[in-house]
Amino acid sequence: MINFIAETSQFIPIEKLGLPLKQTRQFRRVNDAFVESLTEELLKEPCGSYGCLFVVAKDIEKKETFNLAKKDAYEYEVLGGTHLMLATK
């Protein structure tokens, strides 16, 4: 079961996002050619419609200890949307 911390999407600073240390936590492996094509697309159409990222906050063991007001202070692992995250960096 997925536990969401907010009912709406949240914007997280790109520098706070990274790949999981364990590849098994990613939804799929990184395809470098796909990252390159996404990077080109982002440069051509920066205001385009892109999918959201699915992340987990590092060092947070329980949902109740996450403080949404301090979301920009946490570091995150990107589980889904890794290609888009890498293309934006």
Secondary structure in CASP SS format (residue, H / E / C, confidence):
PFRMAT SS
TARGET T0000
AUTHOR 0000-0000-0000
METHOD secondary structure of the structure
MODEL  1
M C 1.00
I C 1.00
N C 1.00
F C 1.00
I C 1.00
A C 1.00
E C 1.00
T C 1.00
S C 1.00
Q C 1.00
F C 1.00
I C 1.00
P C 1.00
I H 1.00
E H 1.00
K H 1.00
L E 1.00
G E 1.00
L C 1.00
P C 1.00
L C 1.00
K C 1.00
Q H 1.00
T H 1.00
R H 1.00
Q C 1.00
F C 1.00
R C 1.00
R C 1.00
V C 1.00
N C 1.00
D H 1.00
A H 1.00
F H 1.00
V H 1.00
E H 1.00
S H 1.00
L H 1.00
T H 1.00
E H 1.00
E H 1.00
L H 1.00
L H 1.00
K H 1.00
E C 1.00
P C 1.00
C C 1.00
G C 1.00
S C 1.00
Y C 1.00
G C 1.00
C C 1.00
L C 1.00
F E 1.00
V E 1.00
V E 1.00
A E 1.00
K C 1.00
D C 1.00
I C 1.00
E C 1.00
K C 1.00
K H 1.00
E H 1.00
T H 1.00
F C 1.00
N C 1.00
L H 1.00
A H 1.00
K H 1.00
K H 1.00
D H 1.00
A H 1.00
Y C 1.00
E C 1.00
Y E 1.00
E E 1.00
V E 1.00
L E 1.00
G E 1.00
G C 1.00
T H 1.00
H H 1.00
L H 1.00
M H 1.00
L H 1.00
A H 1.00
T H 1.00
K C 1.00
END
